[in-house]
Amino acid sequence: MSIEYVPVSEGEQEEPIELPTEEDGSLLLSTVAAQFAGASGLKYRAGGRLRGLRLVDERLSPPAEGWAAHRYWCAFPRSSPSPTPRPRCSDLIVLGLPWKTGEDAVREYFAAFGDLLMVQVKRDAKTGLSKGFGFIKFAEYEAQLRALGRRHMIDGRWCDVRIPNGKDGGASAHRKVFVGRCTENLTAEDLREYFAAFGQVTDVFVPRPFRAFSFVTFLDPEVAQSLCGQDHIIKGVSVNISTASPKRERGGGGARGSQLLGWGLVEAGGGAARVFNWAGDAWPQQPPHSAATPHPALDKPYLKYE
């Protein structure tokens, strides 16, 4: 049998290239793939219907009416993208639970967000009394996001839900940014409205009395980190965004040394306490007080414990 030349194009409407057949009249798939990378076969139209050529042992056979009766274009395998792995739910810590709140009350409250796999209120092993925090785990990741995106009023008290540090590599600590150079004209609502354009804001903390800075917490840690090192103008005020991760202090005399107790308070081994210096001079140092005199920082409303 003489060699024929088959008109083949990549798409139905494109200019064809003539490809040579073999001596037995078949067309090698490798011949097609050499011109059209990734092709897995050929198709054509007959009577208005789309048809494919038979492929056996990597050889394409002509239709019954012969190669010359049609023009052909390539068939490509359908790409089957690997499914995106579904995010897994984490154990969430619930902070600030009232002492009277038990597991039944916690379960009833958070069931409004989605199905729960686990509810646990931590209690003292000796007394059986609540320690003021617990753990929950949702069945669906969307329910977890809904719970993380807001504060919660449980039995008359505000509670926070977070991913515990250590189970997310500390990412939850990176959701908070330090907003410096604030003025008294910038309210918490101003900050929330402005930063909501970058991602979901879960908390805005403006210290009282005024301290020329604020903290903004996002649901997504990547949003928070993307803003660090930038200057932003909010209502005509130029503010600077930096990380809110504190540096731990060491030493200080005494066996205990210095220990970070919360957002802003450091207690030294000798009993003296001072306000932690977060960024430059944003938190001015407080003079030490004797053990008999209460430290004013303990009653400041701008101390926010984690």
SULJOVEN-V131077 format. One line per field, one symbol per residue. ss: DSSP state (h for helix, s for strand, l for the rest). phi: phi as a letter, one per 40 degrees, with the letter a starting at -180 (. if undefined). psi: psi as a letter, one per 20 degrees, with the letter a starting at -180 (. if undefined). Layout:
ss->???
phi->???
psi->???
This chain:
ss->llllssssslllllllssssllllllsshhhhhhhlllssssssssllssssllssllssllllllhhhllssssslllllllllllllllsssslllllllhhhhhhhhlllllssssssssllllllsssssssssllhhhhhhhhlllsssllssssssslllllllhhhhhssssslllllllhhhhhhhhlllllssssssllllllssssssllhhhhhhhlllssssllssssssslllllllllllllllssllslssslllllsssllllllllllllllllllllhhhhllllsll
phi->.ccbbbcbbcbcccccbcbcccccgcbccccccccbdgcbibbabbggbcbbccbbfgbccccdcgcccabbbcbbcccbdcccccdccbcbcbbgcccccbcccccccccccicbcababcbccccgcccgaabbaccbcccccccccacbcbfgbcbbbaccchcbggcccccbbcbcgcbccccccccccccccciccbabbbcbcdbgaabbbbcbccccccccgbbbbbfgbcbbbacccccccbghggccgcbccachbbbcccgcbaccccagbcbccbccbcccbdccccbccccbcc
psi->pqprppoprgrhjrpqpppqrrhjirpphhhghhhnpipjaqrrpokiqpqqqpoplkppqqrhjrhiirqqrqpqqppnppqpppqqqrpppoqkpqhipahghgghgihihrpphpppppqphghjqqjjraqrpqhphhhghhhhjrrpopljqpqqprppqhikkjhhhjipqporkqriiorhhgggggiiihrpphqpooqprpjkrrpppqhohhgghhipjqpqooljpoqpprqjpqpqqrbjqrhhbppohanippprhjiqqrppogockhnqqqqqqrhhpqphhhjpiipoq.
